[in-house]
Amino acid sequence: MSNIRQADASSPWRAPILFLVLALLFLAEGSFRNALFSGSWNTALAILNMGLISAVMALGVNMQWGYAGLFNAGVVGFLALGGLAPVLVSTAPVAGAWAAGGPRVVLALLVGLGTLVLAAQAWRRVPGLMRVPALVAVLGLGFVLYRWLFDPAVMAIEANNSASAGHIGGLGWPVLLSWPVGALFAAAAAWGVGKVALGLRSDYLAIATLGIGEIIVAVMRNEEWLSRGVKNVSGIPRPVPYELDLQSDPDFVARAAEWGLSPALASGIWVKLLYAGLFGAVLLVLILLAELALKSPWGRMMRAIRDNETAAEAMGKDVTRRHLQIFVIGSAVIGLAGAMMVTLDGLLSPNSFNPLRYTFLIWVMVIVGGSGNNWGAALGAILIWFLWIKAEVWGPELMRLLTGPLPAGALRDHLLGSAPHMRFIALGLVLLLVLRFAPRGLVPEK
Amino acid sequence: MDLLNALVAILNFVVIPAASYGAQLALGALGVTLIYGILRFSNFAHGDTMAFGAAMVILITWGLQALGIGLGPLPTALLALPFGIALSAVFILGTDRAVYRFYRRKRSAPIILVMASVGVMFIMNGLTRLIIGVDEIRFDDGARFVFTVRDFRDWTGLSEGLSLRVSQLITLVVTALACWGLFRFLNRSRAGKAMRAYSDNEDLALLSGIDPERVVRLTWLIATALAVTAGTLYGLDKSFKVFNYFQILLPIFAASIVGGLGNPLGAVAGGFIVAFSEVAVTYPWKKIATYLGFEPQGLLQLLSTEYKFAVSFVILIVVLLFRPTGLLRGKSV
C-alpha cells in the first residue's frame, strides 16, 4: 500500500469543484423533471439527508481504513447496534415491561458478562492441568445460570401486550441524547472484537468483523424483547417538528403561502431541511475533529503505523494498541450514524440491515471518495448514495435502451425485470476500477 | 430399546445432517484455504462463486430436463455439474486475469487483494441475481430418499425413525471422492507438488523453475471446481437462494481458520468441526434426554437455530484467542 500513498501534486481546486458538481446534481434532481431526475425537492432532500448520514458512516470507515488500514467487514453490525440506541433511550416506556422482567434481564446479562470475565480470569490464574476443566466449569455453570435467569424474564416481557409492544421499551429521554449512546454501544462491541482479532494477520479482523456484523443483526432480528425483531419498532421520537403539526400551525401556513408553496409540500421540505442542518452540523464537527486529530502528532503516528508497521514498531509505537484505539473510535462514529439513521427513519427495522447495502456500499463510498481524506470520504458517500438511489431509476431505463433491439419475449422481460440487480454489478465495477486505476480516489490524501 | 431409539434419533437429527452440511463446508473451506495458501489472501468472493456456479448448474439442469435427459434416481444436476464447473472456471480465470494478476505482480498488501475480492463478490452476486433471480429455487429431481422414516421403522420395529435423503448421500460420496482426488493430486502429481512447493516458499519455488502463473491458474481451477461442487450440493440439500451463499461465507472462513489457513487437511477437519458444533448446539435435545430416562423441563436447546452463525463465530474467536494458526498449524502471515 505504501507505494500508492506518496503525495503527488493534485490541484487544490479538485475537492471544491467536485463538491460543486455534487451540488449541481442535487439542484438538477430538485428542479428538472424528466427521465433522469424526479424534479421534486422532497426527493432531493431525502436523498441528501441519507447521503449526509452515509457520509458520517464513511468517515468512520475512513478512520479505520484510511488512517490505519483496518478492514472492517461488519459495518452493518455496528450501525445496527447504534440504531438500537434511539429505541432504548428515547422511545416511550412500555407500561409493565420493566416490572415484568426488566431487572431480571439486566441481571442475566450481567451474569453472562461476569461469566466471560471470570472465565478469562480462570484461564489466566488457574495453573497447569486444572486450567481447561476450570474454564469449562465456569462457562458451563455461567451459561446455565444465565439461561435460568434470562428465559423466564424474556417470556414475561414478550407476553406483555405483545400485539403493540412486547419489548422492554425505552426511557423516554430526548432522542438527540441517544446518538452518543449509539456511538458507545458500537464502541463497546468494537473493543471486544478488536481485542481478539487485532494484532493477528490483517484478514482475521475482516473475517471476525464479518461474523460480529451478522450476529448483531441476527440478535436484533430475533430478540423481540429488545428490538421487537421483525415486528419493527416505530414511533421513535423526532428532534424536529412533525409535518402534521406544522400544517395545522397558522403561522407556518401563512409563511408557506408567502413562498407560494402548499402547506403539505412546505412542511415536508422544512422538516427535511431541519434534518439536513442537524446532520450537516454533526458531519462538519466530525470532519473538523478528524482533521485536527490527523494533523496532530497522534495523526502523524497513525499514518506512520499504516505506512510501515515494522518501522513504527521499531520506533517504540504500540501498533496493536493504536489499532484498537482507532478501530473503536471509527466504530463509534459508525454507531453514531446508525442512531442518526434510525432517528431519521423514525423506525427500527432489523430486517433492513443488509450487509451488501450497509457494509460494502459504504466501503465503495470511501474508496471512491479517497481513502485517508475525510473530505473525500464525505464526498464519495454523498455522490455514491445519490447514484445508488438514481440507479434504481436509471438502470431500467438503460436496460430498456439496451434491450430495444431484442424481440419482445421472455428473455427481454427477464432482463428488464432483473435490471435493479445491475446496481450490484455497477458497484463492483466501480470499486474494482477505482481500486486499480485511481487507488487514491477522487480527492486524494494530501 | 430406549437407548437404541436415542441413538437412532441422534443419528437422524444430528449426525446425518451435520455430516452432509460439514461435507459442504469442507469443500468450500478447501477452496478458501487453497487460494489462501497460493495467492495469500482471504477470498470474500468464494461464497458468491458457489452461488454463481450453482446458478450455472441449475440453468444447465433445466436445459437437460427440457431435453429429457436425466440420471434416473439421481438428480440431473450431477450431470450438469461438470459443465457448470467449466463455465464458472472460465469466468473465475477471467477475473484473475482482469483483477488479481495486477495486484499479484505489484505485490500489493493482502488486504488490497481482499478489497478486490469484495469487488468481484459484488459483480458475481449481481450476475447471479441477474441470471437467475433472488427467489428460492429447488432443483433436486429424481428419487428423494434412499430410505424413509417409515421404511426404517418397518425394518427395525423401533419407534424412532431414520431417513437418508439422496442429496445427503450424494453429498457425502461426492465429497469423499473430491477429497480423495485432491489429496492424491497434491501429494502424488508433479503439478500438485509444484503447488505445495509454491505455497511453502514462493521464492524457492520460483528458483526451482516452477511457473507461478501456471500454479495460480491451477489453484483457481481447483478452487472453483470445489466451490461449484459445494454450491450445487448445498443447493440440492437445502434449496438455492443467493443470499444464503453470502451467509455461508462465515462458517466457511471459520472452518478454514480452525483447520489452519493454507492447510487442506485442516480445512476438511474444520468443516466438520464447525458443522457438528452448529447442529449440536442448535438441536433441541429434549427427545433424546427423554429416551435416556430424564424428564427435562425445557427443550434443552442451547441456542435457537437463528443463531447458528454465532456458533461458527465463537469457534473462530476461540481459535483466534488460543491458537491463531489453527488446529493443524496453517500459515500465520
Contacts between the chains, C-beta under 8 A, distances in Angstrom:
chain1	res1	chain2	res2	distance
A	1	B	108	7.0
A	1	B	109	4.9
A	1	B	111	7.6
A	1	B	112	6.4
A	3	B	106	7.8
A	69	B	109	7.6
A	69	B	111	6.5
A	71	B	111	5.4
A	71	B	114	6.1
A	71	B	115	7.2
A	73	B	44	7.5
A	143	B	302	7.7
A	151	B	298	7.4
A	196	B	317	5.4
A	196	B	320	5.6
A	196	B	321	6.0
A	197	B	320	6.1
A	200	B	320	6.2
A	200	B	324	5.0
A	201	B	110	7.7
A	201	B	324	7.9
A	201	B	332	6.6
A	201	B	333	6.1
A	202	B	109	7.3
A	202	B	110	6.1
A	202	B	111	4.7
A	202	B	114	7.9
A	203	B	41	6.7
A	203	B	42	4.1
A	203	B	110	6.2
A	203	B	111	7.1
A	203	B	114	6.0
A	204	B	257	7.4
A	204	B	320	6.2
A	204	B	324	7.4
A	206	B	42	6.6
A	206	B	44	7.7
A	206	B	111	7.5
A	206	B	114	5.9
A	207	B	42	6.3
A	207	B	250	7.7
A	207	B	253	4.6
A	207	B	254	7.8
A	207	B	257	6.9
A	207	B	316	6.9
A	208	B	313	7.7
A	208	B	316	6.5
A	208	B	317	7.0
A	208	B	320	6.8
A	210	B	249	7.1
A	210	B	250	5.9
A	210	B	253	7.3
A	211	B	250	5.2
A	211	B	253	8.0
A	211	B	254	7.5
A	211	B	309	7.0
A	211	B	312	7.0
A	211	B	313	3.8
A	211	B	316	6.0
A	212	B	313	6.9
A	214	B	247	6.9
A	214	B	250	6.0
A	214	B	309	5.1
A	214	B	313	7.6
A	215	B	307	7.4
A	215	B	309	6.2
A	215	B	310	5.1
A	215	B	313	5.6
A	218	B	306	5.7
A	218	B	307	5.9
A	218	B	309	6.3
A	218	B	310	7.0
A	219	B	307	7.9
A	221	B	306	7.0
A	222	B	304	6.8
A	222	B	306	4.6
A	222	B	307	7.2
A	355	B	246	7.1
A	356	B	122	7.5
A	356	B	125	7.0
A	356	B	246	7.5
A	360	B	118	5.9
A	360	B	121	7.7
A	360	B	122	6.6
A	363	B	115	7.5
A	363	B	118	6.7
A	367	B	115	7.2
A	415	B	130	7.8
A	418	B	129	6.4
A	418	B	130	4.7
A	418	B	131	7.9
A	418	B	133	6.4
A	421	B	126	5.2
A	421	B	129	3.7
A	421	B	130	4.8
A	421	B	134	7.8
A	422	B	126	6.6
A	422	B	130	6.8
A	423	B	126	7.1
A	424	B	122	5.2
A	424	B	123	7.3
A	424	B	125	5.3
A	424	B	126	3.1
A	424	B	129	6.6
A	425	B	122	7.1
A	425	B	123	5.3
A	425	B	126	3.6
A	425	B	127	6.4
A	425	B	130	7.1
A	426	B	126	7.7
A	427	B	122	5.2
A	427	B	126	7.7
A	428	B	119	4.7
A	428	B	120	6.8
A	428	B	121	7.2
A	428	B	122	3.0
A	428	B	123	3.6
A	428	B	124	7.9
A	428	B	125	7.7
A	428	B	126	6.4
A	429	B	119	7.6
A	429	B	123	6.5
A	431	B	115	7.5
A	431	B	118	6.8
A	431	B	119	3.9
A	431	B	122	6.6
A	432	B	99	5.9
A	432	B	116	6.4
A	432	B	119	3.9
A	432	B	120	7.2
A	432	B	123	7.6
A	435	B	112	7.3
A	435	B	115	6.0
A	435	B	116	5.9
A	435	B	119	6.6
A	436	B	99	7.6
A	436	B	102	6.2
A	436	B	116	8.0
